[in-house]
Amino acid sequence: MRTGRRVLLRIEDHDRERSREGFDAAITEDLAWLGFEPDAGPVRQRATPAPYEAALVRLRAEALVYACDCSRAAFAAWATAHGRPWAGPGCPGACRDRAVADGGERTLRVALGDGEERWADLLLGPQTGHVALAGDLPIRDRQGNWTYGYAVVVDDLRQGVDLVVRGSDLAEATPAQIRLARLLGRPEPATFAHHRLILKPNGAKLSKADGDTGVRDLRAAGLTPEQVIGSAAAAVGLMDRPRELPAVEAMALVPWPPPMG
């Protein structure tokens, strides 16, 4: 592309219960209509499970992985009893110390330690965050799905991703992902750019489950791709006000870091 960078389209379908085949087609169709053409992909997480298994073996070799039988209810009960949510390494049930057996409905967690990680966010500026903000990072859930926080770290490392642009609601997940990436052999983290979210009037996030307006709804209403892109760019803070904006110009608004190497 004109920025000198390559864009990878990755379908993050690690959650087997929530992912649907029709979603893939909708994403690629919407991107094509808007005028965004990736340089590679789509690649799908469920199509290549081996890298996640290999990373798990590496973490197990360092004695960092443990099974956890704490449910959300257990975390909620601890918060009620102590007047605050669980924070810091571990989990309410001390599952690592108890050596809970893996198998059945058990979460796998990785012990990343305590402390903070720092990063220079291209949109938010200098950031600092706790690694174990809500306990040790889950890497496989109770249904056997790899978690987002684990899968994207493994993928970014193996696919050479060096710029992650995503919503500001994921900024607090970044310290744990930086620490995990270092444990898996990435000495320098990817560059992050966390943009503000497009919200409902009541401040809630948009949701497909709630029937909120999507790209194809705007298309059906007669808006052009340039109008949709311009409105979205202004809503997330990349422009001062909406204006018609072609896809190629929108890519130029992204604060790309210098290419690696």
C-alpha positions in Angstrom: 0.0 0.0 0.0 1.0 3.7 -0.4 2.2 4.0 3.2 4.9 1.4 2.5 3.3 -1.0 5.0 1.4 -4.3 4.6 -2.1 -4.9 6.0 -3.1 -8.3 7.1 -6.8 -9.3 7.4 -7.1 -11.7 10.3 -10.4 -13.3 11.2 -10.3 -13.7 15.0 -12.6 -16.7 15.3 -11.0 -18.2 18.4 -14.3 -18.3 20.2 -16.2 -21.3 18.6 -19.5 -20.4 20.3 -19.7 -16.8 19.1 -18.1 -17.1 15.6 -20.3 -17.8 12.6 -19.3 -18.5 9.0 -21.6 -15.8 7.8 -19.7 -13.2 9.8 -16.6 -13.8 7.7 -18.4 -13.1 4.4 -20.0 -10.0 5.8 -16.7 -8.6 7.0 -15.0 -9.1 3.6 -18.0 -7.8 1.7 -18.2 -4.7 3.8 -14.4 -4.0 3.5 -14.6 -4.4 -0.3 -17.6 -2.0 -0.5 -15.7 0.5 1.6 -12.6 0.2 -0.6 -10.2 -1.4 1.9 -8.1 -4.1 0.2 -5.8 -6.0 2.5 -2.3 -7.0 1.3 -2.7 -10.5 2.8 -5.5 -12.7 4.2 -8.0 -13.4 5.3 -6.3 -15.8 7.7 -8.4 -17.6 10.4 -7.3 -18.5 13.9 -9.2 -21.8 14.0 -7.5 -22.9 10.8 -4.1 -23.0 12.5 -4.3 -24.3 16.1 -0.7 -25.5 16.2 0.9 -22.1 17.1 -1.2 -21.8 20.2 -0.4 -25.3 21.3 3.3 -24.6 20.7 3.2 -21.4 22.8 1.4 -23.3 25.5 4.1 -25.9 25.6 6.7 -23.1 25.9 4.9 -21.5 28.8 4.3 -24.8 30.6 8.1 -25.5 30.3 8.6 -22.4 32.4 6.0 -23.6 35.0 3.8 -20.5 34.3 0.5 -22.2 33.3 -2.0 -23.6 35.7 -5.6 -24.7 35.7 -8.2 -22.6 37.5 -11.7 -23.6 38.7 -12.7 -20.1 39.7 -15.9 -19.1 37.9 -17.1 -15.5 37.3 -19.3 -16.1 40.3 -16.2 -16.8 42.4 -14.7 -13.5 41.4 -18.0 -11.7 42.1 -18.3 -13.4 45.5 -14.7 -12.3 46.4 -15.5 -8.8 45.3 -18.6 -8.7 47.5 -16.8 -10.0 50.5 -13.9 -7.6 50.2 -15.6 -4.5 48.8 -13.5 -4.4 45.6 -12.8 -6.5 42.6 -9.9 -9.0 42.6 -6.7 -7.4 41.4 -3.1 -8.6 41.2 -1.5 -12.0 40.4 -3.4 -15.2 41.0 -7.1 -15.8 41.5 -9.5 -15.9 44.4 -9.3 -19.6 44.8 -5.5 -19.8 44.9 -5.7 -22.4 42.1 -2.0 -22.3 41.3 -1.0 -23.2 44.8 -3.7 -25.9 45.0 -2.5 -27.4 41.7 -6.0 -27.8 40.4 -6.2 -30.6 37.8 -6.6 -29.6 34.2 -9.6 -31.0 32.3 -13.3 -30.5 32.4 -14.5 -27.0 32.7 -11.3 -25.5 33.9 -9.7 -22.2 32.7 -6.0 -22.1 31.9 -4.2 -19.1 33.2 -0.6 -17.9 32.8 1.2 -16.4 35.7 2.8 -13.2 34.3 3.9 -11.8 37.6 3.1 -8.4 39.1 4.1 -4.8 38.3 3.5 -2.6 35.4 4.3 -2.3 31.7 4.8 1.0 29.8 4.2 1.8 26.2 4.0 4.9 23.9 0.5 4.8 22.4 0.3 6.6 19.1 -3.1 8.0 19.9 -3.3 8.0 23.8 0.3 9.1 24.4 2.6 7.5 27.1 0.7 4.8 29.0 1.4 2.7 32.1 -0.8 -0.2 33.3 -0.8 -3.1 35.7 0.0 -6.5 34.2 -2.4 -8.4 36.5 -5.3 -5.9 36.7 -7.9 -8.6 37.3 -5.8 -11.6 38.1 -3.6 -13.9 36.0 -4.3 -13.8 32.3 -6.7 -16.5 31.1 -5.4 -18.1 28.0 -8.0 -20.9 27.5 -11.5 -20.6 28.7 -13.8 -23.1 30.4 -15.2 -24.2 27.0 -11.8 -24.9 25.6 -11.5 -21.8 23.5 -8.2 -19.8 23.3 -8.8 -16.4 24.7 -8.5 -13.1 22.7 -5.6 -11.9 25.0 -3.6 -15.0 24.3 -4.4 -15.7 20.6 -3.6 -12.2 19.4 -0.2 -12.2 21.1 0.7 -15.5 19.5 -0.5 -14.3 16.1 1.1 -10.9 16.2 4.4 -12.5 17.0 4.3 -15.2 14.3 2.7 -13.0 11.6 5.1 -10.1 12.1 2.4 -7.6 13.2 4.1 -4.4 14.5 1.2 -2.0 14.6 -2.1 -2.8 16.4 -4.9 -0.3 15.9 -7.9 -1.0 18.2 -10.5 0.5 20.5 -9.5 2.3 23.7 -11.6 -0.2 25.7 -8.7 -2.7 25.1 -6.0 -0.4 26.4 -6.1 -1.9 29.9 -5.4 -5.3 28.3 -2.1 -4.1 26.7 0.3 -4.5 29.7 -0.5 -8.2 30.1 -0.1 -8.8 26.4 3.2 -7.0 26.3 4.5 -9.1 29.2 3.2 -12.3 27.6 4.8 -11.4 24.3 8.1 -11.0 26.0 7.8 -14.4 27.6 7.2 -15.9 24.1 10.3 -14.3 22.7 9.4 -10.8 21.6 11.8 -8.4 23.3 10.2 -5.3 21.9 6.4 -5.0 21.9 4.3 -4.1 18.9 3.3 -0.4 18.6 -0.3 0.3 19.7 -2.8 2.9 18.7 -6.0 2.9 20.8 -8.7 5.0 19.3 -11.8 6.2 21.0 -15.0 4.2 20.5 -18.2 5.0 18.5 -20.8 4.9 21.3 -24.5 5.1 21.6 -26.1 8.3 22.9 -26.3 6.6 26.4 -22.5 5.9 26.3 -22.8 2.2 25.7 -20.8 0.4 23.1 -22.4 -0.6 19.8 -23.4 -4.2 19.6 -24.6 -6.6 16.8 -26.6 -8.5 19.5 -28.5 -5.3 20.2 -29.3 -4.7 16.5 -27.2 -1.6 16.3 -26.7 0.0 12.9 -23.8 -1.5 10.9 -22.1 -0.7 7.6 -24.6 -2.6 5.5 -27.5 -0.7 7.2 -25.8 2.6 6.2 -25.2 1.3 2.7 -28.9 0.3 2.4 -29.8 3.8 3.6 -28.0 5.3 0.6 -24.8 6.5 2.1 -21.6 6.3 0.0 -18.5 4.5 1.2 -16.7 7.9 1.4 -19.5 9.2 3.7 -19.4 6.2 6.0 -15.6 6.3 6.3 -15.5 10.0 6.9 -18.2 9.8 9.6 -16.3 6.9 11.3 -12.9 8.7 11.1 -14.4 11.8 12.8 -16.2 9.7 15.4 -13.0 8.0 16.6 -11.0 11.3 16.6 -8.9 11.0 13.4 -10.5 14.1 11.9 -12.1 17.2 13.5 -15.4 16.9 11.6 -17.0 14.4 9.1 -16.3 14.8 5.4 -16.3 12.4 2.5 -13.1 10.4 2.7 -11.9 7.6 0.3 -10.4 4.5 1.9 -6.9 5.3 0.6 -7.0 8.7 2.3 -8.3 7.2 5.5 -5.3 4.9 5.7 -3.0 8.0 5.6 -4.6 9.2 8.8 -3.4 6.2 10.7 -0.2 7.2 12.6 2.1 4.5 11.2 5.4 4.0 13.0 8.6 3.5 11.0 8.8 0.0 9.5 10.8 -2.5 11.5 14.3 -3.3 10.3 
